[in-house]
Amino acid sequence: MTSAPLPDIRIPDELLPADGRFGSGPSKVRPAQVDAVSAAATTLMGTSHRQAPVKNLVGRLRSGLGELFQLPDGYEVALGNGGTTAFWDAATFCLIDQKSQHLSFGEFSSKFAAAAAAAPHLGDPEVIESAPGTHPEAATRADVDLYALTHNETSTGVAMEVRRPEGASGLVAVDATSGAGGLRVDPTQFDAYYFAPQKSFASDGGLWLALLSPAAAERIERLAGSDRWVPAFLDLGIALDNSRKDQTYNTPALATIILMVDQVEWMLAGGGLEFAASRCDRSAEALYGWAEASDYATPFVAKPDERSHVVGTIDLAEGIDAITVSAVLRANGIVDTDSYRKLGRNQLRIAMFPAIEPDDVAALTRCIDHVVGQLR
Ligand SMILES: Cc1ncc(COP(=O)(O)O)c(C=O)c1O
């Protein structure tokens, strides 16, 4: 197969954003975070995660997240290796008792549902689906012991409010991989709010973090003491024990933790979650405002209050090839604006995580206009 040569379009320097990274994860890392890794080059880097200096760092991460999310008394921060994907498997062993309900509205939310459906020790989950670009609502059921929500579906750019289903007795577990740190959340509305560092926390992948309510910790401890077989790597009881000692069960990537601590402390210094979420609001206003005014770009998510403020999806009109637009942007140093591959739309997907400057999102829209003007 031969592909058409890329049109030779040069975006004028004065239009370019100061930083061209708009990927939805791994996402832009602030240079100061990399400086923090450099500053730890001969102190923390290359030292044992069982000794005080690294344990203190993990302690800063856990307490920083507690402060960022204003966790109520009794809530705790757990962490382990393997990223969100590992946490889903851990949750099928250690958070779901018998039956879960999943809101499935994109690639990521469907994966946890599939993991629960495949687990031989669990009953069949209830899966409530809705079309890409929308989200379904949870339905309270007496026999559901865990409701699986997704704060931000990264594959489609749909965000949903985190809210306990009315009158529900089951735990509420929220995949907040791309929502955490960029979207507002009320911790009383969840029992497990779990995420990975490569989105709003502007770090690398490979770790999972979970904010756990006392009810979630109680469930974990009860299942850990039951006769259910659990692989040690996926045992949230072991993870919780280690987290309480500011450690992980097995060796973590230290640079990832240093990058993340710097980002959490940057957010706290700016004013906390409100500061971070406000930056995302400003970026979202620039992106969706531009698309609504454009004669060739349209926000994919129809309902304005479901449009994510951390991952924006913008459809382009027929005749303007989004893959070409992304490729031209990349050739000009603006990277990772491609849509989620399996969604199969003529679309750009733009991350607006807190590290990304709102002015850079506005500059990006002018660059897209320039490229499309030339292509036309
Ligand atoms: C909403 C959501 N859930 C889960 C994942 C998977 O995370 P990880 O790659 O850390 O396993 C992602 C990754 O993009 C995501 O966006």
The ligand as a MOL file (V3000), in Angstrom:
LIG
                    3D

  0  0  0     0  0            999 V3000
M  V30 BEGIN CTAB
M  V30 COUNTS 16 16 0 0 0
M  V30 BEGIN ATOM
M  V30 1 C -9.9000 5.7110 31.6400 0
M  V30 2 C -8.7260 4.8020 31.5590 0
M  V30 3 N -8.7400 3.6630 32.2530 0
M  V30 4 C -7.6940 2.8080 32.2100 0
M  V30 5 C -6.5820 3.0500 31.4610 0
M  V30 6 C -5.4500 2.0650 31.4530 0
M  V30 7 O -4.4360 2.5750 32.2470 0
M  V30 8 P -3.0060 1.8690 32.3380 0
M  V30 9 O -2.3690 2.0420 30.9980 0
M  V30 10 O -2.3100 2.5990 33.4520 0
M  V30 11 O -3.2370 0.4370 32.6610 0
M  V30 12 C -6.5030 4.2350 30.7220 0
M  V30 13 C -5.3240 4.5250 29.8980 0
M  V30 14 O -5.3250 5.3690 29.0380 0
M  V30 15 C -7.6030 5.1240 30.7780 0
M  V30 16 O -7.5750 6.2650 30.0890 0
M  V30 END ATOM
M  V30 BEGIN BOND
M  V30 1 1 1 2
M  V30 2 1 2 3
M  V30 3 2 2 15
M  V30 4 2 3 4
M  V30 5 1 4 5
M  V30 6 1 5 6
M  V30 7 2 5 12
M  V30 8 1 6 7
M  V30 9 1 7 8
M  V30 10 2 8 9
M  V30 11 1 8 10
M  V30 12 1 8 11
M  V30 13 1 12 13
M  V30 14 1 12 15
M  V30 15 2 13 14
M  V30 16 1 15 16
M  V30 END BOND
M  V30 END CTAB
M  END
